[in-house]
């Protein structure tokens, strides 16, 4: 007697549903990133995973999960690594509803304070640099971060959210598929656009800068694109003393934001 076996083949509809589910979920890992997200938007929590060492520290969140019938589980190190797709989770992983990406046009059409600062990234797609810059933006009270994107997927990957140490919850992130056009619109709103450029004639500390201001950072290999440079009101460089010609882009962003923060405090 021959026993028939049934083979289930994934259809296109199955793949679409799986892709849609991924878009509806976002994996956060790292203690500060997870705790900041839960504090800011507890209703977004879908699942919680943690190490044995974190059990006692998560009593409040586990109670919340139990009350709202949200799955949570203690896992060993290897299992946590798989859930987080990495080892830098610090013993806690949260699957949450993603923050919906917003278009840069929404930022530009809105209002920022008279001394407000916005950061824009030109071609910076390294998640570690994105996250470090986002963390710095949160520290200095930046009112928005513009990143490359089409507005259809999560603006920041999970690894960037971890590097931001909670900054994702305090700095609105906006996407732009054409940064040059977005900067043109910023200037039409009266915002002063400052581009960071290694070859700029003016140094950061001597340049005249007005507020509200947009700071534009380029990637470490190519710097700012020519189209973006043309949209800047001024280009500045950070003066160096040692033999190295450049800084990591996130460090450079921190120096520029610190200088702008000093100026706006002085002018109050």
N, C-alpha and C positions, 0 to 999 in steps of 0.2 A: 504494500500500500504506500502510495506516494503522498506525503503530507505537503500541502501547499503552504507557502510562506508569503506573507504580504510585505512588500517593501513600500515604505512611506517616503515619498520624494517631496522635499520642500518646494513649494510653489513660489512664484513671484510675490503673491499676496502675503505669504508667510514672511518673506524677507522684508517686505515693506512694513509689516506690523512690528517686526523686531527692530528695524531702523527707527520707526516712530517711537517705540518704547525707549530706545536709547536717548532720543531727543527730549523725552519727558523726564529723564533721570540724569543726575549729575553726581559723581562720586567725589566727596570731599575727604581729605585725610590730613592728619596733623592736628595737634591739640588746639592751638589757637584758632586755626581756620574753622574747625568743627564747632568749638565753643562759641565763637563769634556768630556763626551762622545760626546756631540754635537760639542764642540770645536775641538775635535780630528778627528771625522768622521761624519760630518753632513749628508752625503749621506746615512747613515745607519738608519736614523730616519724614522719610519713607521707611528706612531701615537703619539699624545701628549695629555695628560690630566693634568689639573691644577686646583687649588683652586682659588676662587675669589681674595684672598689676593695676589696671585702671578701674577695676570693678567698684571699689569703694568711692572713687571720685565721681562716678556717674550715677549715684543713687537718685538724684533728682530727675535726670533724663530718663533713667529706666522706669521710674514711677510714671513719668509722662507717657512713655511708650505703653506701659501696661494700661493706663487709663484710656488711651486712644487706640488701643489694639494695633500698635505698631510693632512689627517683629524686631527683636533684638537678640544678640547671641554673643557669648564669649567664645573666642577662637584662639587657637595656638598661633605662634609667630608665622609659620609657613602659610597657614590659611589666611591670615591677615595680609601677608605680602601679596597673595593672589587677588584678594578683594581690592586692594589698593593699587595693584599693578606696580608695586614698588616696595621699598623697604623703609622709606622715610615717613611712616604714618604715625609714629610716636604712640602706638597702642590704641588708636581710635580711628574708625572709618564711619562716615555717614553717607548714605545714599539719600539725596534730597531732590526736590523739584528745582530745576535750574532757574537762575535769574534770567528773565527774558531779555535778550539783547535789544538795545534801543539804537535808533539811527542817530548819527551825529547831527542831522538836521533838527532833531528835537532839542538837542542841547543848544544849538545856535539860535533857534527861534524862541527859546526860553530866556530867562533872566539870570545873570550872575551878579554878584556884588561888585561895587565900584572898584574894590581892590582885589577882585577875584582872579584866580589863576587856573588855567586849564592846561593839561599836558596832552600832547599828540605824539604818536609813534609812527615814524615813516619806515616801513619795511622791517620793523623789529618783530620777528616771529619766534624768537627763542623764549620758551615759557619761563625759564629761570630769570631772564632779564625782565620780561613782562611782569612777573610776580614781584621781583625786587623793586621795580619802579612803582608798581601799584602800592606797595607797602610804604615807600617814601612819600608818595602822594597823600596817603592817609595821614602820615605823620605831620605833614605841613598844611593840611586842610585844603588840598586841591579840590576844586568843585566838579571836575569831570576828567575822564581819561578817554581819549580817542585812539582806537586801535584799528588795524586793518581788518576788514571783514565785510560780509554782505548782509548781516543782520538776520540770517536765517538759522544760524547755529550759535551755541554758547560762545560768548566773546572771549572767554578765558578758559584754557584747559585746566584739568585738575592739578597738575604740577605747578602751574602758575598761581593757582588759588592757595596752595600750601605755602609757596614762597612768600605770598603776600601777608601771611600771618594774621588774617582777619580783615585785611584792607579791602577785600572784595565786597564786604558788607557795608563799608562806609564811603567808598568812592564810586559814584555811578560810572559805569563803563559804556561807552558808545562806539558803534562801529561805523566805518566809512570805507566805501569801495573806491573812492576818489578823494584822497586827502587834499590834493591841490585845490579842487573845487570847494571843499569844505573850508579851507583856510581863506579862500577868496570871500566866502560868505561871512566868515568871522570878521574879516577886515571891514566889510560893509556894515557890520554891526558896531564898528568902532573899537574892536578888540585889537590890541597891539600884538603882532606875531613875531616871536623871537626864535630864530633858528640856531642850533648849536652846530658849529662848523670848525674843524681843525685849522682851516686855512683862512679864517676870518681875520680881517685887519683889526677889528676892535676886540678888546678883551671884555669879558663879562663885567668886570668891576668898573670899567670906564664908560660903558655904553649907556646911553639914555634910553630908559624903558618906561613906558606908560602902562597904566592899568585901566581896565582889565587886560590881562596878558595871556597869550597862548605860547607855551614853550614847546618847540618841536625838536625831537631827538631822532637821529637816523641810526641805522645799524652800523656795527663796528667795522664792517668790511668796506661798505660803499658810502657811508655817510648819507646826507640828505640828497634826494634826487634833484635834478636840475629844475623840474617843474615846481617842486616844493620850495626850493630856494627862492624862486622868482616871486613866490607869494609872501615871503617874509619881509617885515618892515626893517629888520636888522638881523645881521648874523654876528654871533659872538663866539669867542673861544675862551677856554680856561687857560690862563698862563701857566706854564710849567717851569720847574726848576731843575729837575733831574733829566737823565738821558732818555727815558721812555717817552714816546711821542703821544701816547693816548691813554685814556682811562677806560675802564669798563663802563658801558653806557649807563648802567644803573647808578654807578658812583658819580658820574658826570651829572646825571639828572639830579641827584641829591645836592650837589654843590650849587647848581643853578637855582634850584628851588629854595635853598637856604639863603642865597643872596637876595632873591626876590622877596622872601619873607622878611628879611632884615629891612629892605627898602620900604615895604608897605607899612611896617610897624613904625618906622622912623617918620613917615609922612602923616601919621594920624594926628 
